[in-house]
Structure formats: structure tokens, C-alpha cells
Amino acid sequence: MYYIDPHIHMISRVTDDYQRMAQCGCVALSEPAFWAGFDRGSAEGFRDYFRHLTEVEPKRAAQFHIRHYSWLCINAKEAENVKLSREVIAIIPEYLNKPNVLGIGEIGLNKNTRNEAIIFQEHVDLATKTNELMLIHTPHLEDKYKGTRMIIDMLKGDRRVNPERVLIDHVEEHTVRLALDNGFWCGMTLYPITKCTVERAVDILEMVGTDKIMANSAGDWGKSNPLAVPELIQEMKRRGHAESEIRKVVFDNPLSFFRQSARWQEWHEEAVKPRTTIPKSSAEGRKVKVTR
């Protein structure tokens, strides 16, 4: 079965992960800007990072016939530094016309502070002025409900924001309805410690249904699994979910959301072209059959 991983940080992954994802049916992924494992010291560091997201990773992914898309921002972990954040936001428009950029993200809150909220709103302002999609990071663990509520209140308080063009990520059992009931798209992150296990994610789908919801691996520097979405597919099959419902979560829903970006529409046809095999990679010539 073809799938799209809507949120994975390939800058932190080895090239072998691209190969394994392709063999499991991945045809496209999107990579939000995020924390580098340390706080960067200047806006110029972000300029190099944005070049990596828009120039280097698409070429690595293309070796395995995977379309790579990216999002641009300064992550909430570094947003406490308002001066640096504003310098980074000022350079983002230079990269918004790159052919693999889907919008502004992952923006949001980390510790739900005043400075984080200020920079979140300034990102939202940029996204609305440039008509970009938004991908939202919600806090982890005990701050998740409060942070999600704050984010949604800020978004709903801005009349320029269209919820259909916003994806609220890292939802869990206690926050998923906040996103869906307010008209937003939402993403479940299949991460072994601070987010959802595969089993919990399927529980959530059985609780709220499959409309406007998708799943991602958020693979990054920490302990994470770039094949988490294929594992979700297998768990849904094990529980007897219909093929059409599984495809809706892992392919149709992210495709419907991302198609709102003109830059996705520029590239999407080849990514969804029917085929019966995963193309040969540059590293290994095996063909792996996948079902549609």
C-alpha cells in the first residue's frame, strides 16, 4: 500500500531509512523545520538549515523515488529568544518559492510561555500574509492539553486563519477532538515515548473516525521509527479495518491536505501514478510488490 509520511525529520536520518521507507510503499514525505538538538546561535545558521531542507534532502529522497517536501520556521524550543526568532522569520520569505516548500511549520508551543506565544502569532501572521499552509506543534506530556487549547484559541482569534489550511500535530486521546471539533486537520505521531504508540493511534481512530486525521512517524534524533506508518497499516489490518479506511488515513488524507499548496500540485502527479513495484534504488535493485 502506498503511504505518505506527513512529518519526519530526514536531516537526522541515514540514507538507508529512505531506502527502507520506499520498500514499504512511501511515495512522499514532508519535513518540518525543528530543533537541531541544540539552540542555534544566529539567523545565518537557519539560512544554512533552510538550504539543507530545500536543496539537499529532496536529492537524497529522489534516489529512492520519494518526493520530499519541507516546512520553514524557527521551532518553539528556540522561540524563547524573541530577537533571534524575528531575524529568522524575516529570512523565511526568501525560501517560500522553493519547489518543495509546503508552508510554515512546525510552529506552536513548547512550554506555553509568553514569548513562545508571541513568536507563534508572528509565524501565523507570515503564513496568512503569504497564503501558506500551517503545520502546528503541540507540547508534549502534561502541558499538551493546555498548550493545544492556547494554540487553538490564538488561531480562532485570528479571522484570517482558515482551519482547513491548518494541520494540528501530535494529537492524543485528550486533544484530538479539540482539533477536529474546531475544523482543523490533525496528525497522530507514532513515537514510542512522548506521543502515541501504534496501538493507541488505532484506538483513537476507532474513537473519532478517519475524517481529517493522518499519522506520522516524526522520526528524528531521538529513539524513533521511520517505519511507524507501515506498522500502523499492519495494526489496522490486524483489527479488521477496511483497505479503503487504511488508505484514507495514510494516503488520501495527507494528499487532500497537502494539495492545497500550489507547490504540491506542481509535483503530485508522478508521486501518485499507479505502479505495481517500488522502483529500483541506487543502492539495491530489488523490487518489492505493494498493493494499492
C-alpha positions as CSV (number, residue, x, y, z in Angstrom):
1,M,0.0,0.0,0.0
2,Y,1.3,3.5,-0.9
3,Y,1.6,5.9,2.0
4,I,2.8,9.5,2.8
5,D,4.6,10.3,6.0
6,P,3.4,13.8,6.8
7,H,6.0,14.6,9.5
8,I,9.5,13.1,9.6
9,H,12.9,14.8,10.1
10,M,15.1,13.2,7.5
11,I,18.0,15.5,8.2
12,S,18.5,13.3,11.3
13,R,18.1,10.0,9.5
14,V,20.6,7.9,7.5
15,T,20.1,7.3,3.8
16,D,19.2,3.7,4.5
17,D,16.0,4.9,6.0
18,Y,14.9,6.4,2.7
19,Q,15.5,3.0,1.1
20,R,13.5,1.1,3.7
21,M,10.6,3.6,3.5
22,A,10.5,3.2,-0.3
23,Q,10.4,-0.5,0.0
24,C,7.5,-0.3,2.4
25,G,5.5,1.9,0.0
26,C,6.4,5.5,0.9
27,V,6.0,7.8,-2.1
28,A,6.2,11.2,-0.4
29,L,7.0,12.8,2.9
30,S,7.1,16.3,4.5
31,E,9.8,17.5,6.8
32,P,9.0,20.4,9.2
33,A,11.8,22.6,10.4
34,F,12.6,21.6,14.0
35,W,15.2,21.8,16.8
36,A,18.7,20.7,15.9
37,G,19.4,19.2,19.3
38,F,20.9,22.5,20.4
39,D,19.9,26.1,20.3
40,R,21.4,27.8,17.2
41,G,23.3,31.0,17.7
42,S,22.4,33.1,14.7
43,A,19.9,33.5,11.9
44,E,22.6,32.5,9.4
45,G,22.6,29.1,11.0
46,F,18.9,28.8,10.0
47,R,19.8,30.0,6.5
48,D,22.1,27.0,6.0
49,Y,19.4,24.8,7.6
50,F,16.7,26.0,5.2
51,R,19.1,25.3,2.3
52,H,19.6,21.8,3.5
53,L,15.8,21.3,3.7
54,T,15.1,22.8,0.3
55,E,18.2,21.6,-1.7
56,V,19.9,18.6,-0.1
57,E,17.1,16.4,1.3
58,P,15.0,16.4,-2.0
59,K,18.0,15.0,-3.8
60,R,18.6,12.3,-1.2
61,A,14.9,11.3,-1.3
62,A,14.8,11.3,-5.1
63,Q,17.4,8.5,-5.2
64,F,14.6,6.3,-3.9
65,H,11.7,7.8,-5.9
66,I,10.3,9.6,-2.8
67,R,9.1,13.1,-3.1
68,H,10.5,15.3,-0.3
69,Y,8.6,18.4,0.9
70,S,9.5,20.8,3.7
71,W,8.2,23.4,6.0
72,L,10.0,26.5,7.4
73,C,10.1,28.2,10.8
74,I,12.0,28.6,14.0
75,N,10.9,25.8,16.3
76,A,9.1,26.5,19.5
77,K,12.1,25.3,21.6
78,E,14.1,28.2,20.3
79,A,11.3,30.7,20.3
80,E,12.0,32.0,23.8
81,N,14.7,34.0,22.1
82,V,12.4,36.7,20.5
83,K,15.2,38.7,18.8
84,L,16.7,35.6,17.1
85,S,13.2,34.4,16.2
86,R,12.3,37.6,14.5
87,E,15.5,37.6,12.5
88,V,14.8,34.0,11.3
89,I,11.1,34.8,10.4
90,A,12.5,37.7,8.3
91,I,14.5,35.4,6.1
92,I,11.8,32.7,5.6
93,P,10.2,34.5,2.6
94,E,13.4,34.1,0.7
95,Y,12.7,30.3,0.6
96,L,8.9,30.1,0.2
97,N,9.1,29.8,-3.5
98,K,11.4,26.8,-3.4
99,P,9.5,23.9,-5.2
100,N,9.4,21.6,-2.2
101,V,8.1,24.1,0.4
102,L,4.6,23.5,1.7
103,G,4.2,26.3,4.2
104,I,5.1,27.4,7.7
105,G,5.8,24.8,10.3
106,E,6.2,23.2,12.7
107,I,5.2,26.2,14.7
108,G,3.5,26.1,18.1
109,L,4.3,25.9,21.8
110,N,6.9,24.0,23.9
111,K,6.5,25.2,27.5
112,N,3.5,27.5,26.8
113,T,5.4,30.7,27.6
114,R,4.5,34.3,26.7
115,N,7.5,34.6,24.3
116,E,6.6,31.3,22.5
117,A,3.0,32.6,22.1
118,I,4.4,35.9,20.6
119,I,6.6,34.1,18.1
120,F,3.8,31.6,17.2
121,Q,1.5,34.5,16.4
122,E,4.2,36.2,14.3
123,H,4.6,33.0,12.3
124,V,0.8,32.8,11.8
125,D,0.9,36.4,10.6
126,L,3.5,35.5,8.0
127,A,1.6,32.4,6.9
128,T,-1.7,34.4,6.4
129,K,0.1,37.2,4.5
130,T,1.8,34.8,2.2
131,N,-1.2,32.4,1.9
132,E,0.8,29.4,3.2
133,L,-0.4,26.2,4.9
134,M,0.5,25.8,8.6
135,L,1.7,22.8,10.5
136,I,1.3,23.1,14.3
137,H,3.5,21.5,17.0
138,T,1.6,20.9,20.3
139,P,3.5,20.4,23.6
140,H,4.3,17.0,25.0
141,L,3.2,15.2,28.1
142,E,1.5,17.2,30.9
143,D,1.4,20.5,29.0
144,K,-0.3,19.1,25.9
145,Y,-3.9,19.9,26.7
146,K,-3.2,23.4,28.0
147,G,-0.9,24.2,25.0
148,T,-3.3,22.8,22.5
149,R,-6.1,24.9,23.9
150,M,-3.9,28.0,23.8
151,I,-2.9,27.4,20.2
152,I,-6.5,26.8,19.1
153,D,-7.6,30.0,20.9
154,M,-4.9,32.0,19.2
155,L,-5.8,30.6,15.8
156,K,-9.6,31.0,16.2
157,G,-8.9,34.6,17.4
158,D,-7.3,35.5,14.0
159,R,-10.1,35.9,11.5
160,R,-7.6,35.4,8.6
161,V,-6.9,31.8,9.6
162,N,-8.8,29.1,7.7
163,P,-8.8,25.9,9.8
164,E,-9.0,23.8,6.6
165,R,-5.4,25.0,5.9
166,V,-4.0,24.1,9.3
167,L,-2.7,20.8,10.5
168,I,-2.5,20.4,14.3
169,D,0.0,17.7,15.0
170,H,0.9,15.3,17.9
171,V,-2.8,15.0,19.0
172,E,-3.6,12.3,21.5
173,E,-6.8,11.0,23.1
174,H,-7.4,14.1,25.2
175,T,-6.7,16.7,22.4
176,V,-7.9,15.1,19.2
177,R,-11.4,16.5,19.5
178,L,-10.1,20.0,20.2
179,A,-8.6,19.9,16.7
180,L,-11.4,18.2,14.9
181,D,-14.3,20.0,16.5
182,N,-12.8,23.3,15.6
183,G,-12.4,22.4,11.9
184,F,-8.7,21.7,11.8
185,W,-6.9,18.7,10.3
186,C,-4.9,16.7,12.8
187,G,-2.0,14.3,12.9
188,M,-1.1,11.5,15.3
189,T,2.6,11.0,15.9
190,L,3.7,7.4,16.3
191,Y,6.5,7.9,18.7
192,P,7.4,5.4,21.4
193,I,7.8,7.6,24.5
194,T,6.3,11.1,24.4
195,K,3.5,10.6,21.9
196,C,1.3,7.7,20.6
197,T,2.1,4.1,20.2
198,V,0.7,2.4,17.1
199,E,-2.0,0.7,19.2
200,R,-3.1,3.9,20.9
201,A,-3.3,5.6,17.5
202,V,-5.7,2.9,16.2
203,D,-7.7,3.3,19.4
204,I,-8.0,7.0,18.6
205,L,-9.2,6.2,15.0
206,E,-11.8,3.9,16.4
207,M,-12.9,6.6,18.7
208,V,-13.2,9.6,16.3
209,G,-13.2,8.0,12.8
210,T,-10.9,8.7,9.9
211,D,-12.1,12.1,8.6
212,K,-9.3,14.8,8.6
213,I,-6.8,12.8,10.5
214,M,-3.5,11.3,9.5
215,A,-0.5,9.5,11.1
216,N,3.2,10.3,11.0
217,S,6.5,8.9,12.4
218,A,8.2,12.2,13.4
219,G,11.4,10.3,13.1
220,D,14.2,12.5,14.5
221,W,17.4,12.5,16.6
222,G,15.7,10.6,19.4
223,K,14.5,7.0,19.6
224,S,12.0,6.8,16.8
225,N,10.9,4.6,14.0
226,P,10.8,5.8,10.3
227,L,8.6,2.8,9.5
228,A,6.0,3.6,12.1
229,V,3.3,4.4,9.5
230,P,3.7,0.9,7.8
231,E,3.3,-0.5,11.3
232,L,0.1,1.4,11.8
233,I,-1.1,-0.1,8.5
234,Q,-0.4,-3.6,9.8
235,E,-2.2,-2.9,13.1
236,M,-5.3,-1.6,11.3
237,K,-5.3,-4.7,9.1
238,R,-4.9,-6.9,12.1
239,R,-8.0,-5.3,13.7
240,G,-10.0,-5.8,10.5
241,H,-10.2,-2.2,9.2
242,A,-11.1,-2.0,5.5
243,E,-8.4,-1.3,3.0
244,S,-10.2,1.9,1.9
245,E,-10.2,3.3,5.5
246,I,-6.5,2.5,6.0
247,R,-5.6,4.1,2.7
248,K,-7.7,7.2,3.7
249,V,-5.6,7.7,6.9
250,V,-2.1,7.0,5.4
251,F,-2.5,8.4,1.9
252,D,-5.7,10.1,0.9
253,N,-6.0,12.4,3.9
254,P,-2.4,13.8,3.7
255,L,-2.8,14.1,0.0
256,S,-6.0,16.1,0.3
257,F,-4.4,18.5,2.9
258,F,-1.1,19.0,1.0
259,R,-2.8,19.5,-2.3
260,Q,-3.9,22.9,-1.0
261,S,-0.4,24.0,-1.6
262,A,0.3,25.1,-5.2
263,R,3.8,23.7,-4.9
264,W,2.4,20.2,-4.0
265,Q,0.1,20.4,-7.0
266,E,3.2,21.1,-9.1
267,W,4.7,17.8,-8.2
268,H,2.0,15.4,-7.1
269,E,1.1,13.6,-10.3
270,E,4.2,11.4,-10.5
271,A,4.0,10.6,-6.8
272,V,0.5,9.1,-7.1
273,K,0.9,7.5,-10.5
274,P,-0.2,3.8,-10.2
275,R,2.6,1.3,-10.3
276,T,3.0,-2.3,-9.2
277,T,6.5,-2.1,-7.9
278,I,8.8,0.2,-5.9
279,P,11.4,1.4,-8.5
280,K,15.0,0.3,-8.2
281,S,17.0,2.4,-5.8
282,S,20.6,3.4,-6.5
283,A,21.7,1.2,-3.6
284,E,19.8,-2.0,-4.3
285,G,17.9,-3.4,-7.3
286,R,15.3,-5.5,-5.6
287,K,11.6,-4.9,-6.5
288,V,9.0,-5.1,-3.7
289,K,5.4,-5.5,-4.7
290,V,2.9,-3.2,-3.0
291,T,-0.8,-3.2,-3.0
292,R,-2.9,-0.2,-3.8
